[in-house]
């Protein structure tokens, strides 16, 4: 028995070392060997489940979390929460996710993490009143929760924000005792409400403060946007993929066929994907992280390693990607991958999927850059925190897209946001033709109730197509002089690093 116990403890220490070192496959193998020795160890099942999700083994992770629950894991509400996240975010099964979150809350009604996820799920499903009630539950438990306050404010129709809520947002934004991250979220919510009321100068000031606080909240972890480094990245990508020739693979063996939607954030990609998702033969995957992870983990360093990868390795990666789409969207003929920065990976996309169709969304440059500045993005996208940085990133994206369009002119279709909202039927008909699909009248209908929509624009895309965001920058021309001048330069001057 002593030898067995010693072997078990030694293997357990090895599993922890692998996990802490990020050696996911080795850690999974070690935990599975531990469970072969002691199959009723709930914490081991729980740790295995977490690793399996990291390895994208989603069904296996669900099963392991269930085994942890069956074995009496401590804090079972956490296992239900994690199952809910997998079902919602990875497998696109929102109603099953809802049941897991409700199970977590039956065990612990004050479990704020589950309440947040449930509120988000209500938003994704278009249940405004249910989301409001859930955020109110969080605020009753934690009155100082600034993220919950901001999310509560964001789901109100902007022009209808009450005076009381507006004053609360102002007070919390200006309170230096609050954490910078929470105050940043409040600032973005306040800016949206003021914009909706037509108080544009105050809205711009709130957004500017929100971006400053977002930068501050990252502390020493914040890496400022390096304009010269980003230009060098674009140059390396262009050099790595100088011609259309590449993969020797054939077409994917069967459905679903991936459709890649890319462009700047806030260029209309979400609206476009949701209009396409109403087609009976299209599934909407939203913003998948598969391509960035392949590029920066499996085929690092990008772009050199991706450009030099052997066809056999690319074929294996393509098969994994298609397997995930088929699991998440059974029966779909085509599935959209709508990650805006997919434009950085089009050379890789065309090596993985030589016949892939790519849709590039564009928008008026000033409207687009302003809308990015008004969006609460992660600080890792540090360009989004400064207007001139956004302008620089915009111009570099345009430069790279010009290269891709020269290489793949027949496989890239550009869709302009202003044209889409002005003439939706004509644009969607052209797009469906590009994808080889027949017209479906449902593409012009509002998003049906019960369909999950994951986006910062969740409430906008549930409405009928509207044009009010076109020309939005006209309200802020006084604050945009420097950006407008830079975007209009035919040969832009080098911008100094901030």
HELIX and SHEET records of a PDB file:
HELIX    1   1 UNK A    2  UNK A   20  1                                  19    
HELIX    2   2 UNK A   24  UNK A   37  1                                  14    
HELIX    3   3 UNK A   42  UNK A   54  1                                  13    
HELIX    4   4 UNK A   58  UNK A   70  1                                  13    
HELIX    5   5 UNK A   76  UNK A   85  1                                  10    
HELIX    6   6 UNK A   86  UNK A   90  3                                   5    
HELIX    7   7 UNK A   94  UNK A  107  1                                  14    
HELIX    8   8 UNK A  112  UNK A  124  1                                  13    
HELIX    9   9 UNK A  128  UNK A  141  1                                  14    
HELIX   10  10 UNK A  146  UNK A  154  1                                   9    
HELIX   11  11 UNK A  158  UNK A  160  5                                   3    
HELIX   12  12 UNK A  163  UNK A  174  1                                  12    
HELIX   13  13 UNK A  180  UNK A  196  1                                  17    
HELIX   14  14 UNK A  200  UNK A  217  1                                  18    
HELIX   15  15 UNK A  219  UNK A  221  5                                   3    
HELIX   16  16 UNK A  227  UNK A  240  1                                  14    
HELIX   17  17 UNK A  269  UNK A  277  1                                   9    
HELIX   18  18 UNK A  290  UNK A  293  1                                   4    
HELIX   19  19 UNK A  294  UNK A  298  3                                   5    
HELIX   20  20 UNK A  304  UNK A  308  1                                   5    
HELIX   21  21 UNK A  311  UNK A  328  1                                  18    
HELIX   22  22 UNK A  340  UNK A  345  5                                   6    
HELIX   23  23 UNK A  346  UNK A  352  1                                   7    
HELIX   24  24 UNK A  365  UNK A  373  1                                   9    
HELIX   25  25 UNK A  382  UNK A  385  5                                   4    
HELIX   26  26 UNK A  387  UNK A  407  1                                  21    
HELIX   27  27 UNK A  417  UNK A  422  1                                   6    
HELIX   28  28 UNK A  424  UNK A  434  1                                  11    
HELIX   29  29 UNK A  441  UNK A  444  5                                   4    
HELIX   30  30 UNK A  472  UNK A  479  5                                   8    
HELIX   31  31 UNK A  481  UNK A  488  1                                   8    
SHEET    1   A 5 UNK A 282  UNK A 284  0                                        
SHEET    2   A 5 UNK A 334  UNK A 337  1                                        
SHEET    3   A 5 UNK A 257  UNK A 263  1                                        
SHEET    4   A 5 UNK A 357  UNK A 362  1                                        
SHEET    5   A 5 UNK A 412  UNK A 416  1                                        
END                                                                             
